[in-house]
Amino acid sequence: MIKVIEGKGQGLRVPLAYDFWIGNNVFGDNPEKRAKWLEQYPCDVDTVFLAMPGMTEGTEADPDYFWAPAGKKQDDTRGLDAKGIYAKGIYAKGIYALGIDAQCFIEDWEEAEDFYESFPDADSPAMITQKKLKGDKYLLGGWWYCFFERLWSLRGMENALTDFYLCPDEIHRFFSKLSDFYIRGMERAKKEWDVDGFFVSDDIGTQTAPFFSLEIFREFFKPYYKKLFDKAHEMGCHFWLHTCGNIELYFPDFIEIGLDVIHPIQKNTMDEKKIAKEYGGKICIWCGIDVQYLFAFGTPKEVREEVRCLMENFHRPEGRFMMTMGNGSTVDWKIENLEAMYEESMRYNDSLQKKEEV
């Protein structure tokens, strides 16, 4: 895995990490059934997640471990309490909501001092809730919501999109505070679990274009991402970023500041052949198979064709390519399509091994 990520060799096959995104919901919310089904297929990545603060409530271990200013409450008319966590921890336990992008917990930055005074403690016992022994697999530690996603979850989407123009100093202050919080979490994850890499989400693209101009990205995002990437490298780790949508505009800058792995190259938002040609040898692509159509509405034949297409476009002898899903599972995914995905992936890898032997 390390050689693949760093472009030092592909090995005998393309690494596979599909089960990261396959939840219990595909198996009738039965974790035992999911685990048994996945046993028959390979997975080259193991995961462990830092528990991020809740939106408005802490935990028994730390009642003050939450983001919103004290006294703010979740909108119960839209709230959805996610009970438990998905197998493998792909969704951290906490509060999720319908329409949460329209909720606002920091209504005015001029009144945000209470928010900063009660900012959650990165040394909280509530952050490390999972026990994980280092095994033979590459161990990925992570959390959901980084900079933009954390911003809109607190300010609401409309405010978040205008803050870069109306309140630039507050964005820098907020992102700097977040950086310090995340870096301390990374230090704890490395010490507690000895992770090999860090993985975060930050959706900064839409179906057709990035959310932000290159100027906005470079002023407000690039320096703070770089802090996280540099910290990971300082600890001998890689940094992986999930970001949905068309983010091609940012590729050169991400490569410049040392991002190791990008996910997913979302289907129908970018020209994947162009991305593979221009950037395939410069950054490791954790290529995500389409999830908006293929697994729910496609056929096994279409799945096989897509797997083959992606592998043939992105595979390189020097590595920098791994396979996974484009995003998390929904209840309408067909088992026969998942079976076709694994079978075609292993068939392609078998052909690579035979070529290597020759």
C-alpha positions as CSV (number, residue, x, y, z in Angstrom):
1,M,0.0,0.0,0.0
2,I,2.7,2.5,0.9
3,K,4.6,1.8,-2.3
4,V,1.4,2.2,-4.3
5,I,0.5,5.5,-2.7
6,E,4.0,6.9,-3.1
7,G,4.3,5.8,-6.7
8,K,7.1,3.2,-6.0
9,G,5.4,0.2,-7.5
10,Q,2.1,-1.4,-8.2
11,G,2.8,-4.9,-6.9
12,L,0.9,-7.9,-8.1
13,R,-2.5,-6.2,-8.1
14,V,-4.5,-3.0,-7.7
15,P,-5.4,-2.5,-4.0
16,L,-9.1,-2.8,-3.3
17,A,-11.0,-1.1,-0.5
18,Y,-14.7,-1.5,-1.4
19,D,-16.1,-2.5,1.9
20,F,-15.2,0.9,3.4
21,W,-18.4,2.3,1.7
22,I,-20.6,-0.8,1.8
23,G,-22.9,-0.4,4.8
24,N,-25.3,-2.6,6.8
25,N,-28.2,-0.9,4.9
26,V,-27.4,-3.2,1.9
27,F,-28.0,-6.2,4.1
28,G,-31.2,-5.2,5.9
29,D,-29.2,-3.4,8.6
30,N,-27.7,-6.7,9.7
31,P,-24.0,-6.2,10.5
32,E,-23.4,-10.0,10.9
33,K,-24.8,-10.7,7.5
34,R,-22.6,-7.9,6.0
35,A,-19.5,-9.1,7.7
36,K,-20.0,-12.7,6.6
37,W,-20.7,-11.6,3.0
38,L,-17.5,-9.5,2.9
39,E,-15.3,-12.3,4.2
40,Q,-15.2,-13.8,0.8
41,Y,-13.6,-10.8,-0.8
42,P,-10.2,-9.0,-0.3
43,C,-9.8,-5.6,1.4
44,D,-6.5,-3.9,1.7
45,V,-7.4,-1.0,4.1
46,D,-8.5,-1.1,7.7
47,T,-10.1,2.0,9.3
48,V,-10.6,3.7,12.6
49,F,-12.3,7.0,13.2
50,L,-11.8,9.9,15.6
51,A,-15.1,10.8,17.2
52,M,-15.9,14.4,16.3
53,P,-17.9,16.6,18.6
54,G,-21.7,16.5,18.3
55,M,-23.5,19.6,16.9
56,T,-25.3,20.7,20.1
57,E,-24.7,17.9,22.6
58,G,-21.7,16.3,24.1
59,T,-21.3,12.7,25.4
60,E,-21.3,11.0,28.8
61,A,-17.5,11.1,28.7
62,D,-17.5,14.8,28.0
63,P,-20.8,16.8,28.2
64,D,-19.0,19.9,26.7
65,Y,-17.8,18.1,23.6
66,F,-19.9,19.8,21.0
67,W,-19.5,22.5,18.3
68,A,-22.4,24.9,18.6
69,P,-22.4,27.8,21.1
70,A,-23.9,26.7,24.4
71,G,-27.6,26.9,24.5
72,K,-28.2,26.2,20.8
73,K,-30.4,23.3,20.0
74,Q,-30.9,21.0,17.0
75,D,-34.1,21.7,15.0
76,D,-36.2,18.8,16.2
77,T,-38.6,19.1,13.2
78,R,-35.8,18.1,10.9
79,G,-33.5,16.3,13.3
80,L,-32.6,12.7,12.8
81,D,-30.7,10.9,15.6
82,A,-28.3,8.4,14.0
83,K,-28.3,5.5,16.5
84,G,-25.0,3.6,16.5
85,I,-22.5,3.5,13.8
86,Y,-22.1,1.7,10.5
87,A,-19.9,-1.4,10.6
88,K,-16.2,-0.4,10.2
89,G,-17.1,3.0,11.5
90,I,-17.8,4.7,8.2
91,Y,-20.3,7.0,9.9
92,A,-19.3,8.4,13.3
93,K,-21.9,8.2,16.0
94,G,-23.6,11.5,16.5
95,I,-26.5,13.8,15.4
96,Y,-27.4,14.0,11.7
97,A,-30.3,16.0,10.3
98,L,-32.5,16.4,7.3
99,G,-31.9,19.8,5.8
100,I,-29.1,20.5,8.1
101,D,-27.4,22.7,5.5
102,A,-30.2,25.3,6.2
103,Q,-29.7,25.3,9.9
104,C,-27.6,28.1,11.5
105,F,-25.9,27.7,14.9
106,I,-23.7,30.8,14.6
107,E,-26.1,33.5,13.4
108,D,-23.6,36.4,13.4
109,W,-19.8,36.2,13.6
110,E,-19.8,39.4,15.7
111,E,-21.6,37.4,18.4
112,A,-19.3,34.4,18.1
113,E,-17.1,34.9,21.1
114,D,-19.3,32.4,23.0
115,F,-18.6,29.9,20.3
116,Y,-14.8,30.3,20.6
117,E,-14.9,30.3,24.4
118,S,-16.7,27.0,24.5
119,F,-14.8,25.5,21.5
120,P,-14.4,21.7,22.0
121,D,-11.2,20.4,23.6
122,A,-9.0,18.3,21.2
123,D,-7.7,16.4,24.3
124,S,-11.2,15.4,25.3
125,P,-11.7,11.7,26.3
126,A,-14.7,11.7,23.9
127,M,-12.5,11.9,20.8
128,I,-10.9,8.5,21.2
129,T,-13.8,6.0,21.5
130,Q,-12.6,3.1,19.4
131,K,-10.0,0.5,20.4
132,K,-7.9,-0.6,17.5
133,L,-4.9,-3.0,17.4
134,K,-2.6,-2.5,14.5
135,G,-2.8,-5.5,12.2
136,D,-1.2,-6.4,8.8
137,K,-3.3,-4.0,6.8
138,Y,-2.8,-0.4,6.0
139,L,-4.6,1.5,8.8
140,L,-6.4,4.6,7.9
141,G,-7.6,7.0,10.6
142,G,-10.0,9.8,9.9
143,W,-13.0,12.0,10.5
144,W,-15.9,13.4,8.6
145,Y,-16.3,17.1,7.8
146,C,-13.1,19.2,7.5
147,F,-13.2,22.9,6.6
148,F,-16.0,23.8,4.3
149,E,-18.3,21.1,5.6
150,R,-17.7,22.1,9.1
151,L,-18.3,25.7,8.2
152,W,-21.7,25.2,6.5
153,S,-22.8,22.8,9.3
154,L,-22.5,25.6,11.8
155,R,-23.3,28.7,9.6
156,G,-25.8,27.2,7.2
157,M,-25.0,26.9,3.5
158,E,-26.1,30.4,2.4
159,N,-24.0,32.1,5.1
160,A,-21.1,29.8,4.4
161,L,-21.0,30.7,0.7
162,T,-21.1,34.5,1.4
163,D,-18.7,34.5,4.4
164,F,-15.7,34.3,2.1
165,Y,-16.6,37.7,0.7
166,L,-18.3,39.4,3.6
167,C,-16.4,38.0,6.6
168,P,-12.9,36.9,5.4
169,D,-11.1,37.5,8.7
170,E,-13.6,35.3,10.5
171,I,-13.1,32.5,8.0
172,H,-9.4,32.6,8.6
173,R,-9.9,32.7,12.3
174,F,-12.3,29.7,12.2
175,F,-10.2,27.6,9.8
176,S,-7.0,28.3,11.9
177,K,-8.9,27.1,15.0
178,L,-10.1,24.0,13.2
179,S,-6.6,23.3,12.0
180,D,-5.2,23.3,15.5
181,F,-8.1,21.0,16.7
182,Y,-7.6,18.5,13.8
183,I,-3.8,18.5,14.2
184,R,-4.1,17.6,17.9
185,G,-6.5,14.8,16.9
186,M,-4.0,13.5,14.3
187,E,-1.3,13.4,17.0
188,R,-3.6,11.4,19.3
189,A,-4.6,9.0,16.5
190,K,-1.0,8.3,15.6
191,K,-0.1,7.7,19.3
192,E,-3.2,5.6,20.1
193,W,-3.5,3.6,16.9
194,D,-0.2,4.0,15.0
195,V,-2.2,4.9,11.8
196,D,-0.5,4.9,8.4
197,G,-2.7,7.6,6.9
198,F,-5.4,10.1,7.6
199,F,-8.7,10.4,5.7
200,V,-11.2,13.3,5.8
201,S,-14.2,14.5,3.9
202,D,-14.7,18.0,2.5
203,D,-17.1,18.3,-0.5
204,I,-16.0,21.4,-2.3
205,G,-17.3,20.5,-5.8
206,T,-20.7,20.5,-7.5
207,Q,-21.8,18.2,-10.3
208,T,-20.5,20.7,-12.9
209,A,-17.8,22.9,-11.2
210,P,-16.1,23.7,-7.9
211,F,-17.9,25.7,-5.3
212,F,-15.2,28.3,-5.3
213,S,-12.9,30.2,-7.7
214,L,-9.2,29.3,-7.6
215,E,-8.6,32.6,-5.9
216,I,-10.9,31.8,-3.0
217,F,-9.5,28.3,-2.8
218,R,-5.9,29.5,-2.6
219,E,-6.6,32.2,0.0
220,F,-8.9,30.3,2.4
221,F,-8.4,26.6,1.9
222,K,-5.0,25.9,0.5
223,P,-2.9,27.1,3.5
224,Y,-5.0,25.2,6.0
225,Y,-5.1,22.0,4.0
226,K,-1.3,22.3,3.8
227,K,-1.0,22.4,7.6
228,L,-2.8,19.1,7.8
229,F,-0.8,17.5,5.0
230,D,2.5,18.7,6.5
231,K,1.5,17.3,9.9
232,A,0.7,13.9,8.4
233,H,4.0,13.8,6.6
234,E,5.9,14.9,9.7
235,M,4.5,11.8,11.5
236,G,5.4,9.5,8.6
237,C,1.8,9.2,7.4
238,H,-0.2,10.0,4.2
239,F,-3.2,12.2,3.8
240,W,-6.3,11.1,2.0
241,L,-9.1,13.5,0.9
242,H,-12.7,12.7,-0.1
243,T,-14.3,15.5,-2.0
244,C,-17.3,15.0,-4.2
245,G,-18.0,16.9,-7.4
246,N,-15.9,18.5,-10.1
247,I,-12.7,19.7,-8.4
248,E,-10.3,19.5,-11.4
249,L,-9.5,23.1,-11.0
250,Y,-7.8,22.4,-7.7
251,F,-5.7,19.4,-8.7
252,P,-2.4,21.2,-9.4
253,D,-2.6,23.0,-6.1
254,F,-3.4,19.9,-4.1
255,I,-0.5,18.2,-5.7
256,E,1.8,21.1,-5.0
257,I,1.0,21.1,-1.3
258,G,1.4,17.4,-0.9
259,L,-2.0,15.7,-0.9
260,D,-1.2,11.9,-1.2
261,V,-4.6,10.4,-2.1
262,I,-7.7,11.9,-3.8
263,H,-11.2,10.3,-3.8
264,P,-13.4,9.7,-5.8
265,I,-13.1,11.3,-9.3
266,Q,-16.9,11.4,-9.3
267,K,-18.5,9.9,-12.3
268,N,-20.2,12.4,-14.7
269,T,-18.6,15.4,-13.1
270,M,-15.1,15.2,-14.6
271,D,-13.5,13.6,-17.7
272,E,-11.9,10.6,-16.0
273,K,-9.8,9.8,-19.0
274,K,-8.4,13.3,-18.9
275,I,-7.8,13.1,-15.2
276,A,-6.0,9.8,-15.5
277,K,-3.8,11.1,-18.3
278,E,-2.9,14.4,-16.7
279,Y,-2.7,13.6,-13.0
280,G,-2.5,9.8,-12.7
281,G,1.2,9.7,-12.2
282,K,1.3,12.8,-9.9
283,I,-1.1,11.8,-7.1
284,C,-2.6,8.5,-5.9
285,I,-6.2,8.2,-7.1
286,W,-8.5,6.2,-4.9
287,C,-10.9,5.8,-7.8
288,G,-14.6,5.5,-6.9
289,I,-17.0,3.6,-9.0
290,D,-20.2,5.4,-9.8
291,V,-22.9,5.2,-7.1
292,Q,-25.5,7.6,-8.4
293,Y,-26.7,5.1,-11.0
294,L,-24.7,1.9,-11.3
295,F,-25.3,-0.2,-8.2
296,A,-29.0,0.6,-7.8
297,F,-30.1,0.8,-11.4
298,G,-27.4,-0.8,-13.5
299,T,-26.8,-4.4,-14.5
300,P,-24.0,-6.7,-13.6
301,K,-22.7,-6.4,-17.2
302,E,-22.6,-2.6,-16.8
303,V,-20.8,-2.9,-13.5
304,R,-18.2,-5.2,-15.1
305,E,-17.6,-2.8,-18.0
306,E,-17.2,0.1,-15.6
307,V,-14.7,-1.7,-13.4
308,R,-12.7,-2.7,-16.5
309,C,-12.8,0.8,-17.9
310,L,-11.5,2.5,-14.7
311,M,-8.8,-0.1,-14.2
312,E,-7.5,0.2,-17.7
313,N,-7.5,4.0,-17.6
314,F,-6.0,4.5,-14.2
315,H,-3.7,1.6,-13.7
316,R,0.1,2.3,-13.8
317,P,3.1,0.1,-13.2
318,E,4.4,2.6,-10.7
319,G,1.2,2.5,-8.7
320,R,-0.8,5.6,-7.5
321,F,-4.1,3.9,-8.1
322,M,-6.5,2.0,-5.9
323,M,-10.2,1.0,-6.3
324,T,-13.2,1.7,-4.2
325,M,-16.8,3.1,-4.3
326,G,-17.6,6.7,-5.1
327,N,-19.6,7.1,-1.9
328,G,-21.6,5.3,0.7
329,S,-24.2,2.7,0.0
330,T,-28.0,3.1,-0.2
331,V,-30.7,0.5,0.5
332,D,-31.4,0.0,-3.2
333,W,-28.0,-1.4,-4.1
334,K,-28.2,-4.8,-5.7
335,I,-26.1,-7.6,-4.3
336,E,-25.6,-9.1,-7.8
337,N,-24.0,-5.8,-8.9
338,L,-21.6,-5.8,-5.9
339,E,-20.7,-9.4,-6.7
340,A,-20.0,-8.4,-10.3
341,M,-17.8,-5.6,-9.1
342,Y,-15.6,-7.8,-7.0
343,E,-15.4,-10.6,-9.5
344,E,-14.3,-8.2,-12.3
345,S,-11.8,-6.5,-10.0
346,M,-10.2,-9.9,-9.1
347,R,-10.3,-11.0,-12.8
348,Y,-8.4,-7.9,-13.8
349,N,-5.9,-8.4,-10.9
350,D,-5.4,-12.0,-11.9
351,S,-4.5,-10.8,-15.4
352,L,-1.9,-8.4,-14.0
353,Q,-0.4,-11.1,-11.9
354,K,-0.1,-13.4,-15.0
355,K,1.6,-10.6,-16.9
356,E,4.0,-10.1,-14.0
357,E,4.9,-13.8,-14.0
358,V,5.6,-13.8,-17.7
